[in-house]
Amino acid sequence: MFEHEHKHRIRGLLQVGIHLDDLRCPQNGHSVENNRRTGSTPLKLATVSTLSLETMSRFSPLSEGLPRLRTIHGLFLMPILRAIFLLSLVSSSFSLSAAIMPPGRTVDWSDTGIEGGIPLRTNIFCNVRQLIPGTNIVATGDGVADDRPAIQAAINLCPPNQVVYLPAGIYKLGAALVVSCYTKAITLRGAGPGQTIVDGAINLIGNTTAVDRHPVTLGATLGSTNIIIGRSQVDNSWPEAMRVGWILLFESSGDPAFVQPQGYEGGVWNPRPQGQLIEVVGFGTGRTNLTFRPPLYWDAGTNVVVHRIYGNASYPNFVRLIGLEDFRLHHNNALGNYAVRLERVDRCWMSNVEVTNSKVAGVLLTSGYRCELFGNYIHHSTMSGSGGGYGILMQGKSTQCRVENNILDELAGTLLVDDGSAGNVIAYNYSHGIQFYTMGWQGTHFGTHSSHPMFNLFEGNVGPNHLSDFIHGSSSHATLYRNRLLGWGLDTVYARQNFAVMFDAYNRHANFVGNVLGTPRAAAYEMERQYDFATSAIWVFGYNGGRTYDPDAKATAWRHMNYDTLTATNGGVRWATNDTTLPDSLYLATKPSWFSNVVWPPIHPVGPVTNSIPAQLRFAGVNYSTGSSQPPDSSRSLKPLAAVCAIIPSSGQGPAPLTVRFDTQAPAGATFLYDFGDGATTTTANPVHIYTAPGQYTARIVVTCEGQSITLTKQIRVTAPN
């Protein structure tokens, strides 16, 4: 699926010749929970003091997990800023300076994630190995007995704002753990990724029944916080069942000039690919006049609908305020495609969780609203592409989520924002290695892969590349800010697709500001119209899977103050304006405490400056001083033995006699035992074996290193001789 040849201040954004006041955002003062992710001070926006601005509602999670209303002013300013920009072109009353990005291309990314940060709950409901109140069972944690009944009972019985504690042990699950809308605001917490190991899968899934689709008849415009909806297109009913706090799915077909639901591999992912999630904050008589947050990111156009997923008077329609913390999850592939499935979830989080052996994805976040994935370590999938092997996969128009400070390694695609997800922050993540089914291909580390994600911020990430493809549709208005993208493998040499940044056809209106791109191995500054996947490059634009290239991918891109290794002038930096002042962050006003003594901001194009980010240091096993705040530690020292085996032919099939070459990559000092499935064995590192008889064979490779062993399998199919 990734193989292209077959396939904070807002300072500097816009300055005008009128007075600008700081928006004052009061901090949460009534939450009884502590803040687990501290130091992420929301970015203050500038407001135009001479204009009348709308008010809107902002929620703060309370101890019981229900919203408390408070008001701030001027949260969404893009219509005003756009009007000021246009007026400044024709009136000498306004003075427009150069800007790091033109107006109308960004949203307020400071208003993302859980308000006030990830809660730190301290009230322990139970230790699952000692006593689970209301039951006569406990978990064994011995890795043999099925502990799912005990842990599931503890989850179901846990009161709001308390913790189900899994002490050190190995917890085998005969079925996936399930958290539904009827579970209120709890945390499932282990003793740390090196001590608490869960062998199974975990599903947080909101309501899936009684989904209505209502047409939007008024208000579907940029910046709107109020819409009018009509009768259901499913059963012609009025939306009488509606509650404040419900999360709705708002979507449209979008502008066909740049929103494409179908990519060059064919098939429509979603006929209404452009959208976002909205939270109901009020409604009028008949519940057809809805007030919501966040404001709409775009002019929705035609074919606009709201999907109403039912809850009831007592429970929300999405899973709300559930936390997963401090354990290792070894995915049992027999229990489903995803190690962690977060689907229709509101303000949920996963922190300091190590995920390994996942199948289709380590974490699937679909229709996530204000959720956070922070400080996790996701690595070594059992799949290697063509529909699987992802690390973090965001889908279902996930909105206002934060994905921060994670480590991703040995996956087919490490972190993808897909399927209409909008207004999210992907920041300070470290992506290391790729295992891809086509040998020698550099896969996608950060990027987009299906129609139509928009207005997502990628900031401060470190890895080989960002690839926004057109395989399953378009994207727009992505912002890449202060990332370090090498365009080359970090410790593995790949022969093809060594590009630092690649934006395919119909990936338009992207912003690239303050990035450090390339290595001395880069051979081409830019590819457009003609594409050579064997040549390393800094920029690639407009690729369309062998069809006519899209010139607008490049023409609509905004590139400013990016460093690259091929530019010989101006210290390797190319400028689009005279404004050289880069904010430290586009979503944080101050250095977050989890950066501790690490240099902030870590990346700057002038120099260039490329300090390691915390996730990168953890992966390297570096212990950096943490000051008063201990960051989540998904340490590389906890990393289990991992290896990957490739075969030639890659299909694993052919007529007898079939010669198969096995190429197994493993840590230095590893030993191997190959059982080819036809009675033959060898301990040679990378053997060649000839299958003489037709049949289906399972080859098993036992890799042993430093007291650990793992078994890899490859399927071989030998047909009759030609």
ZIVENLIN-V344037 format. One line per field, one symbol per residue. psi: psi as a letter, one per 30 degrees, with the letter a starting at -180 (. if undefined). A space follows every 10 residues. Layout:
# ZIVENLIN-V344037
psi: ???
This chain:
# ZIVENLIN-V344037
psi: ffjfff.ekg kfekklhlkk lkkjjklkfg kfkljejlgi kkkklkljff lkllllkkkk klegglkkkl klkhejgeee eeeeeeefff kffkjjlllf kllgglajff ilakkflkkj kfjjeljffe kjkglgllle gfgeljgeee eeeeeefklk glkjkjlklj jkkflkkkka ffkjilkjka glffejkkjb lkkjkakfli kljkkjfkgi lkfkgklkla lkfeggllie jkkkfkkljk llfljfffjj fkafflkjek fifkalkkkk fllakfhfjk kllllkfljf blhklkkjkk baffklflkk hkkkkhlkjj kjffglfkek jjkikjhllk khkkklglce kekjjkhkjh lkjkhljkli lflhahglgl dkjkahhkkh lkjkhlkkkh lekejkjlhg kkglkjkhlj kdlkjkfjkf kjakekalfl kiklhkkjkg lkaelkjjlh egalllhkkj khljjfglke gkkkflhike kjjakgjlhl kjkgljkllf fkfkekkkek kjffkklekk kgkhhfaklj ffeeefkjkk hkklffkflh ggkkkflfjg jkkelgfkfl kkfffbgkkk kfkkfjdlki lkleeeeeef gkjkkfbfkj lkiikfffkl kklkklljkf fglllkkkkk kkjkkllkfl lkjkjffgfk llgkeilkkk jfkklkkjkk jjkkkhfkkl klkkkkjkll k.
